[in-house]
Amino acid sequence: MYVAVIPNRGSPPAILLRESYREAGKTKNRTLANLSRWPADRIGQLRAVLRGDQLLPAAEAVEIIRALPHGHVLAALGTARRIALDAVLPRRAPQRRRDLALALIVARLLEPAAKLATARMLDPATASHSLGEMLGLGKVAAKEVYAALDWLGREQPFIEARLASRHLKERALLLYDVTSTYLEGRCCELAQHGYSRDHRGDRPQIVIGLMCAADGCPVAVEVFEGNTADPLTLSVQIDKLRQRFKLQRVVMVGDRGVLTSARIEQTLRPVGLDWITALRAPAIKQLAAAGGPLQPSLFDDRDMAEITSPDYPGERLVVCKNPVLAEERARKRAELLAATEKDLARIAARVQRVRCAAPRRSASRLARCWDGATWPSISRSASARIPSASPKTPSASPPRPRSTASM
């Protein structure tokens, strides 16, 4: 018996189960069944049986020795190659070093870990995903990882120049911001104590400045000593733009902590660079004072407007009303007011429970406690302790409290 496929003009072919036999010395065929409605996998199984193959369940026919996760590796590595990230790396280096550097970048996305752990996840014997196999790295030692990092550090100017030529041009927007991270080691030359965004003032830290293109693509990064103020990092970035990237006119975009008035006057204006930043709260209050250019009527029809002020000649001031932020601040004020009223009620209840042994001193102690508790304001940490200093005697004495000696 065998399975035959018979063409049927413009229709799908007929799939028939046939057998051969001999009659009067001649070979003839006869059809046993029409299999045209069978699924393709079922027909394939029947053909295997007719050939004499031994069929086993899939679980018994295949032995899985090791299965490495692959989907996330394929997505991350494919994205890196699609944006030509590997083309940014210098081609004068050996291919293995370039592949190892690309593996470190992708591994940082997939599973951030220490360098020793990264070497283990790339090595075939201890791999936790298929990245090392996809790049054909083979055995990876920790020393190779550190050597690749040293190579990337030496090639940083070249890599940043390639990124700048790809993503920056004259009069483009350049986003710049500064952050910091604390360190646990003791051998970093740049580690210093400074303002800690991690609230770890007990640890030394480093300061990191990052420049990005208008679409958010990182272009350059610089590491500073941990006690460097944010505005002081700006001059280094300006020198990098003009000398290394050969850009003369760009628009620096930064927050009010980086692009301060002093940096604008001393660093940006002298070299002819434009900027976009925000004003600090005191300056905004001055513009919103009575008769100032910033008035609530500006936001009657729209949430954004442009104003001018003689205090900022030659500059565009764009004001914006954020209704979401306004609701959030109103909610916080209401919560603070409710908490203050609750504290006042609690203090008043404590004052009413004050009992004095001598009736004549009860009134003075009561007045002293009440005046000390309510003047001039009470924070959430206010205490109902009776002050030791006596306040001025009130003009009208409060009613003498009833004696509680018998209670």
C-alpha positions in Angstrom: 0.0 0.0 0.0 1.1 3.5 -0.6 -0.3 7.1 -0.7 -0.8 8.6 -4.1 -1.3 12.2 -5.0 -3.5 12.6 -8.2 -3.6 16.0 -9.9 -7.1 17.2 -10.5 -6.9 20.1 -13.0 -7.8 23.4 -11.3 -9.0 21.7 -8.1 -6.9 20.5 -5.2 -5.2 17.2 -5.9 -6.8 13.9 -4.7 -4.9 12.0 -2.1 -5.7 8.3 -2.3 -4.6 5.2 -0.4 -3.8 2.5 -3.0 -2.3 -0.9 -3.2 -0.6 -2.8 -6.1 -1.4 -6.4 -7.1 -0.7 -8.7 -10.0 -3.3 -10.2 -12.3 -2.5 -12.3 -15.3 1.2 -11.4 -15.0 0.4 -7.6 -15.0 0.8 -5.1 -12.2 -2.4 -3.2 -11.4 -3.5 -0.6 -8.8 -6.7 -0.3 -6.9 -7.9 2.5 -4.6 -8.7 1.6 -1.0 -9.6 4.9 0.4 -9.8 8.6 -0.4 -7.7 10.6 2.0 -8.2 14.1 0.5 -10.0 15.3 3.7 -7.3 14.2 6.0 -4.9 16.8 7.6 -1.4 16.9 6.2 0.2 15.7 9.5 -2.0 12.7 9.6 -1.2 11.8 6.0 2.5 12.1 6.9 2.1 9.7 9.8 0.3 7.2 7.6 3.1 7.3 5.0 5.6 6.7 7.8 3.7 3.6 9.0 3.5 2.3 5.4 7.3 2.7 5.1 7.7 0.7 8.3 9.0 3.5 10.5 8.6 3.1 14.2 6.5 5.9 15.7 7.0 7.1 19.2 5.4 9.7 21.4 7.2 13.1 21.1 8.2 13.0 24.8 9.9 9.6 24.2 11.4 10.4 20.8 13.2 13.6 21.9 15.4 14.0 24.9 15.9 17.6 26.0 19.4 17.8 27.5 19.4 21.6 27.9 17.1 24.4 26.7 18.3 28.1 27.0 15.9 31.0 27.0 16.1 32.6 23.5 13.2 34.9 22.8 14.4 37.9 24.7 17.9 37.5 23.4 16.6 37.5 19.8 14.6 40.6 20.5 17.3 42.6 22.1 20.2 41.5 19.8 18.0 42.0 16.8 17.2 45.5 17.9 20.8 46.3 18.5 21.7 45.2 15.0 18.8 46.9 13.4 19.9 50.3 14.8 23.5 49.5 13.7 24.8 49.6 17.3 27.6 47.2 16.4 28.7 49.5 13.6 29.5 52.3 16.1 32.2 50.1 17.6 35.7 50.6 16.1 36.4 48.1 13.4 40.2 48.2 14.0 39.7 45.9 17.1 39.5 42.1 16.8 36.1 40.7 15.9 35.9 38.8 19.2 36.4 41.9 21.3 33.7 43.8 19.3 31.3 40.8 19.8 32.1 40.7 23.5 31.4 44.4 23.8 28.1 44.0 22.1 27.3 41.1 24.3 28.0 43.2 27.4 25.6 45.9 26.1 22.8 43.4 25.4 23.4 41.5 28.6 22.9 44.7 30.5 19.4 44.9 29.0 18.5 41.3 29.6 19.9 40.6 33.0 21.9 43.4 34.7 24.6 41.8 37.0 28.2 42.1 38.1 30.9 41.5 35.5 31.8 38.1 37.0 28.2 37.1 36.8 27.9 38.4 33.2 30.9 36.3 32.2 29.2 33.2 33.7 25.9 33.8 31.9 27.8 34.1 28.6 30.0 31.0 29.1 28.6 27.9 27.5 29.1 25.8 30.6 27.1 28.2 32.9 25.0 30.1 30.4 21.6 31.4 31.5 20.4 32.4 28.0 21.5 31.9 24.3 23.3 35.3 23.9 26.8 33.8 24.0 25.9 31.1 21.5 24.2 33.6 19.2 27.5 35.6 19.0 29.7 32.5 18.9 31.7 33.6 22.0 32.5 30.2 23.3 34.3 30.1 26.6 34.3 33.6 28.3 36.6 34.5 31.1 36.1 37.4 33.6 39.5 38.9 32.5 38.2 39.2 29.0 35.2 41.1 30.2 37.3 43.6 32.1 39.7 43.9 29.1 36.7 44.7 26.9 35.5 47.4 29.3 39.0 49.0 29.4 38.9 49.0 25.6 35.5 50.7 25.5 36.9 53.3 27.9 39.8 54.1 25.6 37.6 54.2 22.5 34.9 56.4 24.2 35.8 59.6 22.3 35.6 57.7 18.9 32.3 56.1 19.8 30.8 59.4 21.0 32.0 61.2 17.8 30.3 58.5 15.7 27.0 58.9 17.7 27.2 62.7 17.4 27.7 62.6 13.7 24.7 60.3 13.4 22.2 62.0 15.7 23.3 65.7 16.1 23.6 68.6 13.7 23.8 72.3 13.8 21.0 74.2 15.7 19.7 70.9 17.0 18.2 70.4 20.5 20.5 68.8 23.0 19.1 67.4 26.2 21.5 67.4 29.2 20.9 66.2 32.8 23.0 65.2 35.7 22.5 62.3 38.2 24.6 60.6 40.9 25.1 57.2 42.4 26.8 56.0 45.5 29.6 53.5 45.7 30.5 50.7 48.1 34.1 50.4 47.1 37.1 52.4 48.2 39.4 52.5 45.1 37.5 54.9 42.8 39.5 58.0 42.2 36.4 60.1 41.6 34.5 59.0 44.6 33.7 61.9 46.9 31.0 62.8 49.4 28.4 65.2 48.0 24.7 65.8 47.6 23.2 62.3 47.4 20.1 61.8 45.3 20.0 58.2 46.8 19.8 59.6 50.3 23.0 57.9 51.2 25.2 60.7 52.5 27.2 58.1 54.4 28.7 56.7 51.1 31.0 58.4 48.6 29.5 58.9 45.2 30.2 59.9 41.6 28.3 62.4 39.4 27.2 61.4 35.9 26.3 63.9 33.1 24.4 62.6 30.1 23.8 64.3 26.8 21.0 63.1 24.5 19.6 64.0 21.1 16.1 65.5 20.8 14.6 62.0 20.4 16.2 60.8 23.7 19.1 58.8 22.1 22.2 59.0 24.3 25.2 60.6 22.6 27.8 61.2 25.3 28.4 60.6 29.0 30.9 62.0 31.4 31.7 61.0 35.0 32.7 63.7 37.5 33.9 63.7 41.1 31.1 63.1 43.6 31.3 66.6 45.1 30.9 68.4 41.8 27.9 70.7 41.6 25.5 70.2 38.7 26.1 73.5 37.0 29.9 73.1 37.0 29.6 70.1 34.7 28.2 72.2 31.9 31.5 73.8 30.8 33.0 70.4 30.1 30.1 69.4 27.9 30.3 72.7 26.0 34.0 72.1 25.2 33.1 68.6 24.0 30.4 69.9 21.7 32.7 72.6 20.1 36.0 70.8 20.0 35.2 67.1 19.6 31.8 67.2 17.8 32.6 70.4 15.8 29.2 71.9 16.6 29.0 75.7 17.0 25.2 76.3 17.4 23.0 74.0 19.4 20.1 74.6 21.9 20.9 73.3 25.3 17.8 71.9 27.2 18.2 71.4 30.9 16.4 71.8 34.2 16.8 74.8 36.5 19.3 73.1 38.7 21.8 72.8 35.8 21.1 75.8 33.6 21.3 78.4 36.3 21.5 82.2 35.6 25.2 82.2 36.4 25.9 79.3 33.9 23.8 81.0 31.3 25.7 84.3 31.6 29.2 82.8 32.1 29.1 79.7 30.0 26.4 79.7 27.3 26.2 83.4 26.3 29.9 83.9 25.6 30.0 81.0 23.1 26.7 81.9 21.4 24.7 78.9 22.5 20.9 79.0 23.0 19.1 77.3 25.8 15.7 76.2 27.2 15.3 76.0 30.9 12.8 76.9 33.7 12.7 79.7 36.2 13.0 79.2 39.9 10.1 79.7 42.3 11.1 83.2 43.6 11.4 84.5 40.0 8.0 83.1 39.1 6.5 84.7 42.2 8.0 88.1 41.1 6.5 87.7 37.7 3.1 86.8 39.2 3.1 89.8 41.6 0.3 92.4 41.3 0.7 94.2 38.0 3.2 91.7 36.7 3.1 90.1 33.3 2.0 86.7 34.7 -1.7 86.9 35.7 -4.4 84.2 36.0 -6.4 85.8 33.2 -3.8 84.5 30.7 -5.2 81.0 31.2 -8.8 81.8 30.7 -8.8 80.4 27.1 -5.6 78.3 26.9 -3.1 76.5 29.2 0.0 78.1 27.6 1.0 81.6 26.7 4.1 83.7 26.0 4.9 86.8 28.0 7.8 89.3 28.2 9.5 91.0 31.1 12.1 93.7 31.2 14.0 91.6 33.7 14.7 89.1 30.9 15.6 91.1 27.8 15.9 89.2 24.6 14.4 86.0 26.1 11.1 84.2 25.5 9.1 83.4 28.6 6.5 80.7 28.0 4.1 80.1 30.9 1.9 77.0 31.3 -0.9 76.0 33.6 -0.9 72.4 34.6 -4.4 71.4 35.9 -3.2 68.0 37.0 -0.5 69.6 39.1 -2.9 72.1 40.5 -5.3 69.4 41.6 -2.4 67.5 43.3 -1.2 70.6 45.2 -4.8 71.4 46.2 -5.2 67.9 47.6 -1.9 68.1 49.5 -3.0 71.5 51.0 -6.3 70.0 52.0 -4.6 67.1 53.7 -2.2 69.4 55.5 -5.1 71.6 56.7 -7.1 68.6 57.9 -4.0 67.3 59.8 -3.5 70.7 61.4 -7.1 70.9 62.5 -6.8 67.4 63.9 -3.6 68.3 65.8 -5.4 71.4 67.2 -8.3 69.3 68.4 -6.0 66.9 70.0 -4.1 69.6 71.8 -7.4 71.3 73.0 -8.5 67.9 74.4 -5.2 67.6 76.3 -5.5 71.1 77.6 -9.0 70.4 78.9 -7.6 67.4 80.8 -5.1 69.5 82.7 -5.9 69.4 86.3 -4.1 71.4 88.9 -3.8 70.7 92.6 -4.3 74.4 93.6 -7.5 76.0 92.4 -5.9 79.5 92.1 -3.1 78.2 89.9 -5.4 76.2 87.7 -6.6 79.3 85.7 -3.0 80.5 85.1 -1.8 77.1 84.2 -4.7 76.6 81.8 -4.1 80.0 80.1 -0.4 79.4 79.9 -0.9 76.0 78.3 -3.5 77.3 75.8 -1.5 80.3 74.8 1.7 78.3 74.3 0.0 75.7 72.2 -1.7 78.0 69.7 0.8 80.8 69.2 1.6 81.5 66.4 1.1 78.1 64.5 1.3 74.4 65.2 3.1 71.9 63.1 2.3 68.2 63.1 5.0 67.5 65.6 3.7 70.1 68.1 3.6 68.9 71.7 1.1 69.8 74.4 3.8 70.2 77.0 3.2 73.3 79.2 5.9 75.8 78.4 8.2 76.8 81.2 8.3 80.5 80.3 5.2 82.5 81.5 3.5 84.5 78.7 2.1 87.9 79.1 -0.9 88.1 81.5 -4.1 88.2 79.4 -6.3 91.3 79.8 -9.3 89.2 80.7 -8.8 86.2 82.9 -10.6 83.0 81.8 -13.4 81.7 84.0 -12.1 79.9 87.1 -12.3 76.2 86.5 -14.4 74.0 88.8 -12.4 72.2 91.4 -11.9 68.6 90.7 -10.4 67.5 94.0 -13.5 65.4 94.7 -13.4 63.6 91.4 
